[in-house]
Amino acid sequence: MSVDQPLAPRRYERSEGEQRSRQQETRQLEARIAAILRTGVVTAAVLLTVALPWMVFQDRSHRAHRLSVGEGLRLLPGLDPRALAAVGVIILVATPILQLLMSAFLFWRKRDRLYLALSLTVCVIIAVGALLTGGGH
């Protein structure tokens, strides 16, 4: 037996092609995460930029009335500015949650248990907070 030869093949070693494939897959997932963040923030900003000035010039009786999420979604086809603002806020809140879930998926694919557990823990904390506050109502 030669000194240069390993005693037994290691279970964790990957071929160079497999490593490149994993790196490319990781880059694609990271690009998707960035696209989700960018799209969510831009969409929310556009909706809020349109809705807020419109609300300022709207009849005062409409401005004083609070909307639930369901009511806001029902008013959306009628282009109610309060509904547009509500959807903008929903998108703004949902964007980082989607980013957390995508990151958790990425960490699962990379077999990084620590960061997978941390990402899922943050998601659970957010979900418990939303349930305990009744979704803001």
C-alpha positions as CSV (number, residue, x, y, z in Angstrom):
1,M,0.0,0.0,0.0
2,S,1.3,3.4,-1.0
3,V,1.6,6.3,1.5
4,D,-0.4,8.5,-1.0
5,Q,-3.5,6.3,-1.1
6,P,-6.2,6.9,1.6
7,L,-7.1,3.9,3.7
8,A,-10.8,4.1,2.8
9,P,-12.9,6.4,0.7
10,R,-14.5,9.2,2.7
11,R,-18.3,9.3,2.7
12,Y,-18.4,13.1,2.6
13,E,-16.1,13.7,-0.4
14,R,-17.8,14.8,-3.5
15,S,-16.5,14.8,-7.0
16,E,-15.4,18.1,-8.5
17,G,-18.4,18.1,-10.9
18,E,-20.8,17.5,-8.1
19,Q,-19.3,20.4,-6.1
20,R,-19.7,22.7,-9.1
21,S,-23.3,21.6,-9.6
22,R,-24.1,22.2,-5.9
23,Q,-22.4,25.7,-6.1
24,Q,-24.4,26.6,-9.2
25,E,-27.6,25.4,-7.6
26,T,-26.8,27.5,-4.5
27,R,-26.2,30.6,-6.6
28,Q,-29.5,30.0,-8.4
29,L,-31.4,29.8,-5.1
30,E,-29.6,32.9,-3.8
31,A,-30.6,34.7,-7.0
32,R,-34.2,33.6,-6.4
33,I,-34.1,34.9,-2.8
34,A,-32.8,38.2,-4.0
35,A,-35.5,38.4,-6.7
36,I,-38.2,37.7,-4.1
37,L,-36.9,40.5,-1.9
38,R,-36.6,42.9,-4.7
39,T,-40.0,42.1,-6.2
40,G,-41.8,42.3,-2.9
41,V,-40.3,45.6,-1.9
42,V,-40.8,47.3,-5.3
43,T,-44.4,46.0,-5.5
44,A,-45.2,47.2,-2.0
45,A,-43.6,50.6,-2.6
46,V,-45.6,51.1,-5.8
47,L,-48.9,50.2,-4.2
48,L,-48.2,52.4,-1.2
49,T,-46.9,55.3,-3.3
50,V,-50.1,55.2,-5.3
51,A,-52.5,54.5,-2.4
52,L,-51.3,57.0,0.3
53,P,-51.7,60.3,-1.6
54,W,-55.0,59.0,-3.0
55,M,-56.2,58.3,0.6
56,V,-55.2,61.9,1.7
57,F,-57.5,63.4,-0.9
58,Q,-60.3,60.9,-0.3
59,D,-63.5,61.7,1.7
60,R,-62.8,61.7,5.4
61,S,-65.5,59.2,6.3
62,H,-63.6,56.5,4.3
63,R,-60.3,57.3,6.0
64,A,-61.6,56.8,9.5
65,H,-62.8,53.3,8.8
66,R,-60.3,50.5,9.5
67,L,-60.1,47.6,7.2
68,S,-59.5,43.9,8.0
69,V,-57.3,42.0,5.6
70,G,-60.4,40.2,4.2
71,E,-62.3,43.4,3.7
72,G,-59.3,45.0,2.0
73,L,-59.1,42.1,-0.4
74,R,-62.8,42.3,-1.2
75,L,-62.5,46.1,-1.9
76,L,-59.4,45.6,-4.1
77,P,-61.3,45.0,-7.5
78,G,-63.0,48.4,-6.9
79,L,-59.5,50.0,-6.6
80,D,-60.2,51.4,-3.2
81,P,-57.0,53.2,-2.1
82,R,-57.3,51.7,1.4
83,A,-57.4,48.2,-0.1
84,L,-54.3,49.0,-2.3
85,A,-52.5,50.2,0.8
86,A,-53.5,47.1,2.8
87,V,-52.2,44.8,0.1
88,G,-49.0,46.8,-0.1
89,V,-48.5,46.4,3.7
90,I,-49.3,42.7,3.4
91,I,-46.7,42.2,0.7
92,L,-44.2,44.2,2.7
93,V,-44.7,42.0,5.7
94,A,-44.8,38.7,3.7
95,T,-41.6,39.4,1.8
96,P,-39.1,38.7,4.6
97,I,-41.2,35.7,5.7
98,L,-40.9,34.3,2.1
99,Q,-37.2,35.1,2.2
100,L,-36.8,33.2,5.5
101,L,-38.6,30.1,4.0
102,M,-36.4,30.2,0.9
103,S,-33.3,30.5,3.1
104,A,-34.4,27.6,5.2
105,F,-34.8,25.6,1.9
106,L,-31.4,26.6,0.8
107,F,-29.9,25.6,4.2
108,W,-31.7,22.3,4.0
109,R,-30.2,21.7,0.5
110,K,-26.8,22.5,1.8
111,R,-27.3,20.3,4.9
112,D,-26.5,23.2,7.2
113,R,-28.6,22.1,10.2
114,L,-27.7,25.1,12.4
115,Y,-28.9,27.8,10.0
116,L,-31.9,25.7,9.0
117,A,-32.9,25.4,12.6
118,L,-32.4,29.2,13.1
119,S,-34.4,30.1,10.0
120,L,-37.3,27.8,11.0
121,T,-37.2,29.1,14.6
122,V,-37.6,32.7,13.4
123,C,-40.5,31.5,11.2
124,V,-42.2,29.8,14.2
125,I,-41.6,33.0,16.4
126,I,-43.3,35.1,13.7
127,A,-46.2,32.7,13.3
128,V,-46.8,32.5,17.1
129,G,-46.6,36.3,17.3
130,A,-49.2,36.6,14.5
131,L,-51.5,34.1,16.2
132,L,-51.2,35.7,19.6
133,T,-52.0,39.1,18.3
134,G,-54.8,37.9,16.1
135,G,-53.0,39.1,13.0
136,G,-53.0,42.7,14.2
137,H,-56.7,42.9,15.3
